[in-house]
Structure formats: C-alpha cells, structure tokens
C-alpha cells in the first residue's frame, strides 16, 4: 500500500512537472512572439518614417535654386565658395541629346532632375568628384547649387536613416564606425547613409515580396529585383546590399558588408548633393514618390 502511494505521488509529480514545463514553454514562446512582433513593428515604423521624411526632403529639394555657371555674375560669386557644388550635365551614353532649350530654362533642382537623356556629375571645391561619367560622354552644361540648402532639406531624413539602422539592431557606435576611415578608403559623409538605407529598404522589400514559392511569385520577385538593379545598378553596390540583407544587418559580417556597400555608394552619390540626386532618382524609379 505504501509503495503504491509512493508510485502514485511520483506519477502525479511527473505530470505536474510536465504541465509546468509546458506552461513555461508556452509563456516563453508567447513572450518571444510578442518581442518579435514588437521588433517587426518598430522596423516597419522606422521604415515608414524614413520614407516619409525622404518624400518631404524631395519636396524641399525641388525648390532649391540652381544657376548656370555660364552666368558670369553667379559664377564669380560661387566659383571659390565652399558652400556651393557644381552639377555638370552630360549626355547619356545611349542618347543623342538635343534639348538644349530646356536646359537653358532650368532654374531649380526639380527642373534639372526632369531633364531626360542626361547624367549628372557632382564636383566640390576640394576637387572630389562623383565617379559616374565615362570619357566618351559629352559635357553639356554646368550649374551651381547650395550645399547647405541640400543638407537642410535632407537633415531630417538622415535622422530617420539612423533610426532605421537602430531598429535593425545597430548601435550609435556601429553607425559611427560605418563611416570611419579604413584600409579601403577615407572617412565618409553622414549623407552617404541616406542612399544606403534607401537601397536596404528596397532590397528587404524585394526579399519579403514572395510569401510562398510558386511560379507567379518568383516572377514578381525577379521583376522587382530587376527594377532595383535598373534603378541603382551594381555600380552603386546593389549586389553588396543584397549580401548585407542575406547575412543579417546586426551581425559582424553584415556590418562589414554594409560598410563596403556604403563606400561604393559614396563614390557615386557623393556628399549632400549626390545624396539629393540619388534620393530623387532612386525613389522616383522605384515609384515611391
């Protein structure tokens, strides 16, 4: 009788232990799920805040005055002024540009962005120049633009770019380290974070666009991936950005890949003016605004 009671007690204790384990496991799973939902919501909110800020930035950029450097009065005032950069207009390799009348009427950033069949090169007073023009392309016209005006227009977008990176698990130290000098090159501008985050969001949306594997969704994903490549091009590090997303932005490998991608972006989307041009063109190409 005593042995039976002992066995019964042990059995009840075993059942209680199993139930306690299942309850604890359920609580842990629910807590993890809630944490995951919270993190996902934080990322979505940070992404939306960034894109909305970029849209506002574009609206502000559109009104910035650009003046032809052929205008002798304006050229004299800005040619040695560090507050101004030069945007040079080149014909696209595949185009035979003839719309010179439109260029002569350009007075604002928005009007310059809307001129078809051209590519824009950015140059600063210190001699730094964007790496996107080939020797075969013809210089058509050059304009001066205020760096400070572009910076003020995009400053809130930079804040949201950093917030987005934080939502993905990066610390302020990580973000600062992304821009520091290393064996691959000198320190980079904070403005370079803006085009990098634009590409990150585009690539993440691309990879999340396929909910299940079927022919229709694979085709959609392939089409969208082609759109990202068309809008940014591998010259701006889109393949490196894809590698960052695949690796995980919060990992050491992901951070190292992101830094390489930003350096590649920086060679084309140079400084605040380059970031302004890239934000306008990339977002427009991706149908974000």
C-alpha positions in Angstrom: 0.0 0.0 0.0 2.8 2.4 0.9 4.7 1.6 -2.3 1.5 2.3 -4.3 1.1 5.7 -2.7 4.7 6.5 -3.4 4.3 5.5 -7.1 1.1 7.5 -7.3 2.8 10.5 -5.8 5.7 10.2 -8.2 3.3 9.9 -11.1 1.4 13.0 -10.0 4.7 14.9 -9.5 5.8 13.8 -13.0 2.5 15.0 -14.5 2.8 18.3 -12.6 6.4 18.8 -13.8 5.4 18.1 -17.4 2.4 20.5 -17.1 4.7 23.2 -15.5 7.2 22.7 -18.3 4.5 23.1 -21.0 3.1 26.2 -19.3 6.6 27.7 -19.0 7.4 26.8 -22.6 4.1 28.3 -23.8 4.9 31.5 -21.8 8.4 31.7 -23.3 7.1 31.2 -26.8 4.4 33.8 -26.3 6.9 36.2 -24.9 9.3 35.6 -27.8 6.4 36.1 -30.3 5.4 39.3 -28.6 9.1 40.5 -28.7 9.3 39.6 -32.4 6.1 41.4 -33.2 7.3 44.4 -31.3 10.6 44.4 -33.1 8.9 44.0 -36.5 6.5 46.8 -35.7 9.5 49.0 -34.7 11.3 48.3 -38.0 8.1 49.0 -40.1 7.5 52.3 -38.2 11.2 53.3 -38.7 11.0 52.4 -42.4 7.8 54.4 -42.9 9.2 57.4 -41.0 12.3 57.3 -43.2 10.4 57.1 -46.5 8.0 59.9 -45.4 10.9 62.1 -44.4 12.6 61.4 -47.7 9.4 62.5 -49.5 9.4 65.7 -47.6 13.1 66.2 -48.3 12.4 65.8 -52.0 9.7 68.4 -51.8 12.1 70.8 -50.1 14.9 70.0 -52.6 12.7 70.7 -55.6 12.6 74.4 -54.8 16.4 74.9 -54.4 17.8 77.3 -57.0 20.4 76.1 -59.4 22.2 78.6 -61.6 24.1 78.1 -64.8 27.8 78.6 -64.3 27.8 80.4 -67.6 26.0 83.2 -65.8 29.1 85.3 -65.1 27.8 87.1 -62.1 26.7 84.0 -60.3 29.8 82.0 -61.3 32.1 84.7 -59.9 30.2 84.7 -56.6 30.3 80.9 -56.2 33.4 79.5 -58.1 35.6 79.6 -54.9 32.8 79.3 -52.4 32.9 76.1 -50.4 29.1 76.4 -49.7 28.5 75.6 -53.4 29.0 72.5 -55.5 28.9 72.0 -59.3 26.4 69.8 -61.0 27.6 69.1 -64.5 25.2 67.7 -67.1 26.5 65.0 -69.5 24.7 63.3 -72.3 23.7 59.7 -71.5 25.8 57.1 -73.4 22.8 55.8 -75.2 21.2 59.2 -76.0 21.7 61.8 -78.6 20.8 64.9 -76.5 19.4 67.9 -78.4 17.0 69.6 -75.9 19.3 72.5 -75.1 16.4 74.9 -74.9 15.1 73.1 -71.8 18.5 73.2 -70.1 18.7 76.9 -70.7 15.4 77.4 -68.8 16.4 75.3 -65.8 16.3 77.3 -62.6 15.6 74.8 -59.9 16.7 71.3 -58.7 13.4 69.8 -59.7 13.6 71.2 -63.2 17.2 69.8 -63.6 16.1 66.4 -62.4 13.3 66.3 -65.0 15.7 66.7 -68.0 15.7 63.4 -69.9 18.6 61.8 -71.7 21.3 63.1 -69.3 23.5 62.1 -66.4 24.7 64.3 -63.6 28.2 64.6 -62.2 28.8 66.2 -58.8 32.0 68.2 -58.0 33.1 70.0 -54.9 35.5 72.8 -54.3 38.0 70.4 -52.7 38.3 68.5 -56.0 36.2 65.5 -55.0 34.1 64.3 -57.9 31.4 61.6 -58.4 32.6 58.5 -60.3 29.8 58.0 -62.8 30.9 59.7 -66.1 32.9 58.0 -68.8 35.4 59.6 -71.2 33.0 59.1 -74.1 30.2 61.3 -72.6 29.9 64.9 -73.7 29.7 67.8 -71.2 26.6 69.8 -72.0 26.2 72.4 -69.2 27.1 73.0 -65.6 25.2 74.5 -62.7 26.0 75.7 -59.2 23.9 74.6 -56.2 24.0 75.4 -52.5 25.3 72.5 -50.4 23.8 73.9 -47.2 20.3 74.0 -48.8 20.6 70.4 -49.8 21.8 69.5 -46.3 19.0 71.3 -44.5 16.5 69.6 -46.8 17.8 66.1 -46.1 18.9 66.5 -42.4 15.6 65.1 -41.1 16.0 62.1 -43.5 19.5 61.5 -42.1 18.0 61.3 -38.6 15.4 58.8 -39.8 18.1 56.8 -41.6 19.9 56.4 -38.3 16.7 55.5 -36.6 16.1 52.8 -39.2 19.5 51.3 -38.7 18.9 51.3 -34.9 15.7 49.5 -35.4 17.7 46.8 -37.2 19.9 46.3 -34.2 22.8 48.7 -34.8 24.1 50.9 -32.0 25.3 54.5 -32.3 28.9 53.2 -32.2 28.1 50.8 -35.1 26.6 53.6 -37.2 29.7 55.9 -36.5 32.0 53.0 -37.4 30.3 52.5 -40.7 31.7 55.9 -41.8 35.2 55.8 -40.4 38.3 55.5 -42.5 39.7 52.1 -43.0 42.1 50.2 -45.4 39.6 50.6 -48.2 39.4 54.4 -48.1 39.0 57.6 -46.1 36.1 58.6 -43.8 32.7 59.0 -45.4 30.0 61.6 -45.0 26.9 61.0 -42.9 24.9 61.8 -46.0 26.1 58.5 -47.5 23.8 56.7 -45.1 20.7 58.0 -46.9 21.2 56.3 -50.3 22.5 53.2 -48.4 19.2 52.9 -46.4 17.1 53.5 -49.5 18.8 50.5 -51.1 18.5 48.4 -47.9 14.7 49.1 -47.8 14.3 48.3 -51.5 16.2 45.0 -51.2 14.3 44.0 -48.0 11.0 44.7 -49.7 12.2 42.7 -52.6 13.1 39.7 -50.5 9.9 39.9 -48.5 7.7 40.2 -51.5 7.5 36.4 -52.0 5.2 34.9 -49.4 5.3 31.4 -50.9 7.3 29.7 -53.6 5.3 29.5 -56.9 5.9 30.5 -60.4 3.9 33.7 -60.2 5.6 35.0 -57.1 9.1 34.0 -58.3 8.3 36.0 -61.5 7.2 39.0 -59.4 10.4 38.8 -57.2 12.6 38.6 -60.3 10.9 41.5 -61.9 11.3 43.6 -58.7 14.9 42.6 -58.3 15.5 43.7 -61.9 13.8 47.0 -61.0 16.2 47.6 -58.1 19.2 46.8 -60.3 17.9 49.2 -63.0 17.3 52.0 -60.5 20.6 51.7 -58.7 22.8 49.4 -60.7 25.7 47.2 -59.4 27.9 50.3 -59.7 26.1 51.6 -56.6 26.6 48.4 -54.6 23.2 46.8 -55.0 24.7 43.3 -55.0 26.6 44.2 -51.8 23.4 45.5 -50.3 21.7 42.1 -51.1 24.5 40.3 -49.4 24.0 42.5 -46.3 20.3 41.6 -46.1 21.1 37.9 -46.6 23.8 38.0 -43.9 21.8 40.0 -41.3 22.5 43.6 -40.7 23.1 43.1 -36.9 25.8 40.6 -37.4 29.6 41.4 -37.6 29.7 40.1 -41.2 26.6 42.2 -42.1 28.1 45.4 -40.7 31.4 44.8 -42.6 29.4 44.2 -45.8 27.3 47.3 -45.2 30.4 49.5 -44.8 31.8 48.2 -48.1 28.4 48.9 -49.8 28.3 52.4 -48.3 31.8 53.1 -49.6 30.7 52.0 -53.1 27.6 54.2 -52.8 29.7 57.2 -51.7 31.8 57.1 -54.9 28.7 57.9 -56.9 26.2 59.5 -54.6 28.8 61.9 -53.4 28.1 64.2 -50.4 24.9 66.1 -49.8 24.3 67.0 -53.4 25.0 63.4 -54.6 22.6 62.1 -51.9 20.0 64.6 -53.1 20.3 63.4 -56.7 20.3 59.7 -55.7 17.3 60.1 -53.4 15.2 61.9 -56.1 16.2 59.5 -58.9 16.1 56.2 -57.0 12.8 56.8 -55.2 11.2 58.1 -58.4 12.4 55.0 -60.3 11.1 52.7 -57.5 7.7 54.5 -57.7 8.0 55.6 -54.1 7.1 59.3 -54.9 
